[in-house]
Amino acid sequence: MSAVFKQVIENIKQLSPDERALVAHCLISSLETGQDDNVDEAWAALAEKRYLELESGMVKGVSWDNIKNEVKGQDD
């Protein structure tokens, strides 16, 4: 393990949870190679489609509490 790596780990321990989450995001993003030029448009189109489905009543949303409870139930 390099000295730089050890220093980074020590510094991370001093960050807030939000700051650590941002560091994690930056690290993961730095591993990505290349980006599909149409990815932003595809995500925007999917978000619009999902929004319209919710607004029209075609699909029903699920609360975050329900999702957490379902996941916790699977761990038992």
Secondary structure as GFF3:
##gff-version 3
##sequence-region A 1 76
A	DSSP	alpha_helix	3	12	.	.	.	ID=ss1
A	DSSP	alpha_helix	17	31	.	.	.	ID=ss2
A	DSSP	alpha_helix	39	56	.	.	.	ID=ss3
A	DSSP	alpha_helix	64	75	.	.	.	ID=ss4
###
